[in-house]
């Protein structure tokens, strides 16, 4: 039997796996940067204020009041009596914590005025800096 003489295969560098890997890494880092944005509000339509200006980044806690009368502290549903405790814990963790109060825009099924009055009354004794949050009002110029 005769043996066939073959040359050893030539070494090659395949570029397709390298391109796939680079695309994956690029996608991962773009997604990671997008997810770095900190959003603590429950998604809702915000009331617009003429005096509205962008908030400066600081240690913050958000109290959201929905149209239904539900209250959220940093996206976690809480009862009215627990709001003080949550704010006190946040202030203990960082004394410079600012509390943002966001009220969902529109007519609700419950009257939110008594809720806001009670919230404001409870938080005044905590010595908290409370900021109202709203969307920028469309200019009429």
Sine and cosine of phi, psi and omega as CSV:
sin_phi,cos_phi,sin_psi,cos_psi,sin_omega,cos_omega
0.00,0.00,0.68,-0.73,-0.03,-1.00
-1.00,-0.06,0.67,-0.74,0.05,-1.00
-1.00,-0.01,0.65,-0.76,0.05,-1.00
-1.00,-0.04,0.74,-0.67,0.01,-1.00
-1.00,0.04,0.83,-0.56,0.03,-1.00
-0.85,-0.52,0.56,-0.83,0.09,-1.00
-0.99,0.17,0.57,-0.82,0.05,-1.00
-0.89,0.45,0.57,-0.82,-0.02,-1.00
-0.88,0.47,0.58,-0.82,-0.01,-1.00
-0.98,0.18,0.72,-0.69,0.00,-1.00
-0.94,0.35,0.70,-0.71,0.00,-1.00
-0.75,-0.67,0.45,-0.90,0.11,-0.99
-0.96,-0.29,0.88,-0.48,0.01,-1.00
-1.00,0.10,0.76,-0.64,-0.03,-1.00
-1.00,-0.03,-0.38,0.92,-0.04,-1.00
-0.85,0.52,-0.74,0.67,0.04,-1.00
-0.89,0.45,-0.57,0.82,0.02,-1.00
-0.92,0.40,-0.67,0.75,0.04,-1.00
-0.91,0.42,-0.65,0.76,0.05,-1.00
-0.88,0.48,-0.70,0.72,-0.01,-1.00
-0.90,0.43,-0.68,0.73,0.00,-1.00
-0.91,0.42,-0.63,0.78,0.05,-1.00
-0.90,0.44,-0.68,0.73,0.04,-1.00
-0.87,0.49,-0.74,0.67,-0.01,-1.00
-0.89,0.46,-0.68,0.73,0.02,-1.00
-0.87,0.49,-0.71,0.70,0.02,-1.00
-0.88,0.47,-0.69,0.73,0.00,-1.00
-0.87,0.49,-0.74,0.68,-0.06,-1.00
-0.94,0.35,-0.58,0.81,0.07,-1.00
-0.89,0.45,-0.72,0.70,0.02,-1.00
-0.89,0.46,-0.66,0.75,0.01,-1.00
-0.88,0.47,-0.66,0.75,0.01,-1.00
-0.92,0.39,-0.65,0.76,0.01,-1.00
-0.90,0.44,-0.61,0.79,-0.04,-1.00
-0.98,0.21,-0.12,0.99,0.02,-1.00
-0.96,0.27,-0.27,0.96,-0.01,-1.00
-0.92,0.39,0.80,-0.61,-0.05,-1.00
-1.00,-0.04,0.85,-0.52,0.03,-1.00
-0.77,-0.63,0.88,-0.47,-0.03,-1.00
-0.95,-0.32,-0.03,1.00,-0.04,-1.00
-1.00,0.09,0.53,-0.85,0.20,-0.98
-0.95,0.30,0.72,-0.69,-0.03,-1.00
-0.86,0.51,0.83,-0.55,0.00,-1.00
-0.27,-0.96,0.28,-0.96,0.10,-0.99
-0.98,0.19,0.78,-0.63,-0.05,-1.00
-0.99,-0.11,0.53,-0.85,0.11,-0.99
-0.92,0.40,0.63,-0.78,-0.01,-1.00
-0.98,-0.18,0.69,-0.72,-0.04,-1.00
-0.85,-0.52,0.63,-0.78,0.02,-1.00
-0.92,0.38,-0.51,0.86,-0.03,-1.00
-1.00,0.01,0.22,0.98,-0.07,-1.00
-0.92,0.38,0.67,-0.74,0.11,-0.99
-0.56,-0.83,0.41,-0.91,-0.05,-1.00
-0.87,0.49,0.63,-0.78,0.03,-1.00
-0.98,0.20,0.61,-0.79,0.06,-1.00
-0.99,0.12,0.66,-0.75,-0.01,-1.00
-0.87,0.49,0.76,-0.65,0.05,-1.00
-0.37,-0.93,0.18,-0.98,0.10,-1.00
-0.90,0.45,0.82,-0.57,-0.14,-0.99
-0.67,-0.75,0.45,-0.89,0.15,-0.99
-0.78,-0.62,0.59,-0.81,-0.06,-1.00
-0.87,-0.49,0.76,-0.65,0.14,-0.99
-0.94,-0.33,0.86,-0.51,-0.02,-1.00
-0.93,-0.37,0.73,-0.68,0.05,-1.00
-0.90,-0.44,0.89,-0.45,-0.04,-1.00
-1.00,0.06,0.19,-0.98,0.03,-1.00
-0.87,0.50,-0.51,0.86,-0.03,-1.00
-0.97,0.23,-0.16,0.99,-0.02,-1.00
1.00,-0.09,-0.01,1.00,0.03,-1.00
-0.95,0.30,0.57,-0.82,-0.01,-1.00
-0.90,-0.44,0.73,-0.69,0.02,-1.00
-0.85,-0.52,0.64,-0.76,0.13,-0.99
-0.90,-0.45,0.93,-0.38,-0.07,-1.00
0.76,0.65,0.81,0.59,0.05,-1.00
0.93,0.36,0.14,0.99,0.01,-1.00
-0.93,-0.38,0.84,-0.55,-0.03,-1.00
-0.92,0.40,0.75,-0.66,0.00,-1.00
-0.72,-0.70,0.32,-0.95,0.11,-0.99
-1.00,0.06,0.33,-0.94,-0.02,-1.00
-0.84,0.54,-0.65,0.76,-0.06,-1.00
-0.93,0.37,-0.36,0.93,-0.04,-1.00
-1.00,-0.01,-0.17,0.99,-0.05,-1.00
-0.90,0.45,-0.69,0.73,0.01,-1.00
-0.85,0.53,-0.70,0.71,-0.04,-1.00
-0.90,0.45,-0.70,0.72,0.00,-1.00
-0.89,0.46,-0.68,0.74,0.01,-1.00
-0.92,0.40,-0.66,0.75,0.02,-1.00
-0.88,0.47,-0.66,0.75,0.04,-1.00
-0.89,0.46,-0.67,0.74,0.01,-1.00
-0.91,0.42,-0.64,0.77,0.01,-1.00
-0.93,0.36,-0.55,0.83,0.04,-1.00
-0.93,0.38,-0.64,0.77,0.02,-1.00
-0.90,0.43,-0.67,0.75,0.04,-1.00
-0.54,-0.84,0.94,-0.35,-0.06,-1.00
-0.88,0.47,-0.32,0.95,-0.01,-1.00
-1.00,0.04,0.17,0.98,-0.05,-1.00
-0.88,0.47,0.74,-0.68,0.07,-1.00
-0.96,-0.27,0.67,-0.74,0.01,-1.00
-0.98,-0.21,0.83,-0.56,0.06,-1.00
-0.98,-0.18,0.77,-0.64,0.00,-1.00
-0.95,-0.32,0.91,-0.41,-0.04,-1.00
-0.92,-0.39,0.77,-0.64,-0.01,-1.00
-0.89,-0.46,0.81,-0.58,0.00,-1.00
-0.91,0.41,0.70,-0.71,-0.03,-1.00
-0.97,0.24,0.50,-0.86,0.09,-1.00
0.94,-0.34,0.18,-0.98,0.03,-1.00
-0.97,0.24,0.73,-0.68,0.01,-1.00
-0.94,-0.35,0.11,-0.99,0.03,-1.00
-0.99,0.13,-0.28,0.96,0.06,-1.00
-0.84,-0.54,0.45,-0.89,0.06,-1.00
-0.98,0.21,0.89,-0.45,-0.07,-1.00
-1.00,0.04,-0.19,0.98,-0.02,-1.00
-0.86,0.51,-0.75,0.66,0.05,-1.00
-0.89,0.46,-0.56,0.83,0.05,-1.00
-0.89,0.45,-0.72,0.70,-0.01,-1.00
-0.91,0.42,-0.64,0.77,0.03,-1.00
-0.89,0.46,-0.69,0.73,0.00,-1.00
-0.93,0.38,-0.66,0.75,0.06,-1.00
-0.86,0.52,-0.74,0.67,-0.02,-1.00
-0.88,0.48,-0.69,0.73,0.00,-1.00
-0.89,0.45,-0.70,0.72,-0.02,-1.00
-0.92,0.40,-0.60,0.80,-0.10,-1.00
-0.99,0.11,-0.30,0.95,0.01,-1.00
-0.90,0.44,-0.58,0.82,-0.01,-1.00
-0.96,0.29,-0.29,0.96,-0.01,-1.00
-0.99,0.14,-0.18,0.98,-0.03,-1.00
0.93,0.38,0.62,0.78,-0.07,-1.00
-0.99,-0.13,0.63,-0.77,0.11,-0.99
-0.99,0.12,0.94,-0.33,-0.07,-1.00
-0.97,-0.22,0.79,-0.62,0.03,-1.00
-0.88,-0.47,0.73,-0.68,0.10,-0.99
-0.99,0.17,0.66,-0.75,-0.03,-1.00
-0.94,-0.35,0.70,-0.71,0.05,-1.00
-0.38,-0.93,0.20,-0.98,0.05,-1.00
-0.99,0.16,0.36,-0.93,0.04,-1.00
-0.95,0.33,0.67,-0.74,0.00,-1.00
-0.98,0.21,0.66,-0.75,0.01,-1.00
-0.91,0.42,0.72,-0.70,-0.03,-1.00
-0.96,0.27,0.56,-0.83,-0.04,-1.00
-0.97,-0.24,0.21,0.98,-0.04,-1.00
-0.99,0.15,0.00,0.00,0.00,0.00
